[in-house]
Amino acid sequence: MLNEIDAKDELGPVSIVILSDLHIGRNARALDLSPSECANGVIDNRFRNNFIDFIQNESISADYLMIAGDLTDSADPFEVELATEIVLEFMEVLNVSEERTIIVPGNHDRNWALMKFGDHEFWNSLTYAPFKLPGSLYDRLQVNSKGDLLDKPYFAVWESEKLIVVGYNSSQHCGPEEAVNYGILIDDDFREIKKLFEIADWPENALKIFLIHHHPKKYDYPVQFPLDFSDLQGVENLLIALHDYKFDFIVHGHVHQPRFSIDFGEITWPIGILSSGSFSIQLPFDWNGAINNQFHLLNVEGRMPDSGYAKGNLYSWRYTTHRRWEPSEKQHDGIPHLEPFGLYMQHNDLKLKFRDLLLKLKAGIVDLDEEDIIKSFPDIKYLRRSKFIEILQELELELGYSLHNKYNNGTLILLKGSD
């Protein structure tokens, strides 16, 4: 069971560091992430220390650590041993306990080498053996959940007054004979998950997250090919159920492309979908300038008083060879450094709200700073940044101001029109 964070009647602040697709092993981007030689001529040997130094220098800490699969590259016992060492190291620097560390397996967390001996139940039963060894990371963490990700029906639940996480192993069928390691939600498993949703007596305001390795929606690659057939199969009914039971987020990995989107479903309950990208795989060279390695910090401040939607900010950082860790950029990473969430309004309603507010603030007559707008309408800080800028740009000509990036630091300023 997860430890409680705050009082029972309100959600309160919750912070979660999110990693995915570490690929500890030959395909990692640094020598200190592999027990043997890395592929592709990798020479970096300070990735772990660079991450730890960045976390300490930026004073980043969290209540929880969440990893969305592919902890290892091939589930070799030496990879699992090194992955355990690395994650424990990260937990320490983030000040996150084992009780608050949550991991689901990915397709690379099955030992495919054993499966090559033959399609036999005996060999298949050993594919997760390295993770079940006493003292391994999964062995240490599974005691904090209900269920078992490595055995039927392949899901587990972490429960507290503040956070509910349902994790599912979408990779339990994957193997070396598969040309594409797509994810699958098995019908029988989904029925068991649905039963859980129906009988669960979870705190009404608890943050609810569904953690899975495979992506529940398709994303465009930075280059046109290869085509992607590796997404989650059987996702339609899952999404309906997650909307029905008011889950706040889906967190996944696998696709190596960081994205953040909002899915409203048919009942207009918003679910934030975070595609976590890859923390430390060696990415394809033709992705340079379009996608980088990433990690994220999900800061939930509470719930919107009227709608009950989770509100807060998602922060993302990228890693580049020369500049190390730095804030992500939408243009080069697929995800901005700061992505607010919580305020969702129809475009025209939002535009009218902005128009009335800016007229009261005398936009076009006096200079206005972004903070002036937020002080008058505090909930605006939970509006997605792209929408915030879009509305201001649409009103620019009508209200007679010009929109500028103040000091080139991302803060907006509305300059009055010329006399």
Secondary structure as the mmCIF struct_conf table of DSSP 4:
data_model
#
loop_
_struct_conf.conf_type_id
_struct_conf.id
_struct_conf.beg_label_comp_id
_struct_conf.beg_label_asym_id
_struct_conf.beg_label_seq_id
_struct_conf.end_label_comp_id
_struct_conf.end_label_asym_id
_struct_conf.end_label_seq_id
HELX_LH_PP_P HELX_LH_PP_P1 LEU A 2 GLU A 4
BEND BEND1 ASP A 6 ASP A 6
BEND BEND2 LYS A 8 GLU A 10
STRN STRN1 VAL A 14 LEU A 19
STRN STRN2 ILE A 24 ILE A 24
BEND BEND3 GLY A 25 GLY A 25
TURN_TY1_P TURN_TY1_P1 ARG A 26 ASN A 27
STRN STRN3 ALA A 28 ALA A 28
BEND BEND4 ARG A 29 ALA A 30
HELX_RH_3T_P HELX_RH_3T_P1 LEU A 31 LEU A 33
BEND BEND5 PRO A 35 SER A 36
HELX_LH_PP_P HELX_LH_PP_P2 GLU A 37 CYS A 38
BEND BEND6 ALA A 39 ALA A 39
TURN_TY1_P TURN_TY1_P2 ASN A 40 GLY A 41
HELX_RH_AL_P HELX_RH_AL_P1 PHE A 47 ASN A 57
TURN_TY1_P TURN_TY1_P3 GLU A 58 SER A 59
BEND BEND7 ASP A 63 ASP A 63
STRN STRN4 TYR A 64 ILE A 67
BEND BEND8 GLY A 69 GLY A 69
STRN STRN5 THR A 72 THR A 72
BEND BEND9 ASP A 73 SER A 74
HELX_RH_AL_P HELX_RH_AL_P2 PRO A 77 LEU A 94
TURN_TY1_P TURN_TY1_P4 ASN A 95 ASN A 95
HELX_RH_3T_P HELX_RH_3T_P2 GLU A 98 ARG A 100
STRN STRN6 THR A 101 ILE A 103
HELX_RH_3T_P HELX_RH_3T_P3 ASN A 107 ASP A 109
BEND BEND10 ARG A 110 ARG A 110
HELX_RH_AL_P HELX_RH_AL_P3 TRP A 112 MET A 115
TURN_TY1_P TURN_TY1_P5 LYS A 116 PHE A 117
BEND BEND11 ASP A 119 ASP A 119
HELX_RH_AL_P HELX_RH_AL_P4 GLU A 121 SER A 125
TURN_TY1_P TURN_TY1_P6 LEU A 126 TYR A 128
HELX_RH_AL_P HELX_RH_AL_P5 ALA A 129 LYS A 132
BEND BEND12 LEU A 133 LEU A 133
TURN_TY1_P TURN_TY1_P7 PRO A 134 GLY A 135
BEND BEND13 SER A 136 SER A 136
HELX_RH_AL_P HELX_RH_AL_P6 LEU A 137 LEU A 141
HELX_RH_3T_P HELX_RH_3T_P4 GLN A 142 ASN A 144
BEND BEND14 SER A 145 SER A 145
STRN STRN7 LYS A 146 GLY A 147
TURN_TY1_P TURN_TY1_P8 LEU A 149 LEU A 150
BEND BEND15 ASP A 151 ASP A 151
TURN_TY1_P TURN_TY1_P9 LYS A 152 PRO A 153
STRN STRN8 PHE A 155 GLU A 159
BEND BEND16 GLU A 161 LYS A 162
STRN STRN9 LEU A 163 TYR A 168
TURN_TY1_P TURN_TY1_P10 SER A 170 HIS A 173
TURN_TY1_P TURN_TY1_P11 PRO A 176 GLU A 177
BEND BEND17 ALA A 179 VAL A 180
STRN STRN10 GLY A 183 ILE A 184
HELX_RH_AL_P HELX_RH_AL_P7 ASP A 187 ILE A 199
TURN_TY1_P TURN_TY1_P12 GLU A 204 ASN A 205
STRN STRN11 LEU A 207 ILE A 212
BEND BEND18 HIS A 213 HIS A 214
BEND BEND19 PRO A 216 LYS A 217
BEND BEND20 PRO A 222 GLN A 224
BEND BEND21 PRO A 226 PRO A 226
BEND BEND22 ASP A 231 ASP A 231
STRN STRN12 LEU A 232 GLN A 233
BEND BEND23 GLY A 234 GLY A 234
HELX_RH_AL_P HELX_RH_AL_P8 VAL A 235 ASP A 244
TURN_TY1_P TURN_TY1_P13 TYR A 245 LYS A 246
STRN STRN13 PHE A 249 HIS A 252
BEND BEND24 HIS A 254 VAL A 255
STRN STRN14 PRO A 258 ASP A 263
TURN_TY1_P TURN_TY1_P14 GLY A 265 THR A 268
STRN STRN15 ILE A 271 SER A 276
BEND BEND25 PHE A 279 SER A 280
STRN STRN16 ILE A 281 ILE A 281
HELX_RH_3T_P HELX_RH_3T_P5 PHE A 285 TRP A 287
TURN_TY1_P TURN_TY1_P15 ASN A 288 ALA A 290
STRN STRN17 ASN A 293 ARG A 303
TURN_TY1_P TURN_TY1_P16 PRO A 305 SER A 307
STRN STRN18 ALA A 310 THR A 320
TURN_TY1_P TURN_TY1_P17 THR A 321 ARG A 323
STRN STRN19 ARG A 324 PRO A 327
HELX_RH_AL_P HELX_RH_AL_P9 LYS A 330 ASP A 333
BEND BEND26 GLY A 334 ILE A 335
BEND BEND27 HIS A 337 HIS A 337
STRN STRN20 LEU A 338 PHE A 341
BEND BEND28 GLY A 342 GLY A 342
HELX_RH_AL_P HELX_RH_AL_P10 HIS A 347 LYS A 360
TURN_TY1_P TURN_TY1_P18 LEU A 361 LYS A 362
STRN STRN21 ALA A 363 ALA A 363
TURN_TY1_P TURN_TY1_P19 GLY A 364 ILE A 365
STRN STRN22 VAL A 366 VAL A 366
STRN STRN23 LEU A 368 ASP A 369
HELX_RH_AL_P HELX_RH_AL_P11 GLU A 370 SER A 376
BEND BEND29 PHE A 377 PHE A 377
HELX_RH_3T_P HELX_RH_3T_P6 PRO A 378 TYR A 382
BEND BEND30 LEU A 383 LEU A 383
HELX_RH_AL_P HELX_RH_AL_P12 ARG A 385 LEU A 399
TURN_TY1_P TURN_TY1_P20 GLY A 400 GLY A 400
STRN STRN24 SER A 402 LYS A 406
TURN_TY1_P TURN_TY1_P21 TYR A 407 GLY A 410
STRN STRN25 THR A 411 LEU A 415
HELX_LH_PP_P HELX_LH_PP_P3 LYS A 416 SER A 418
#
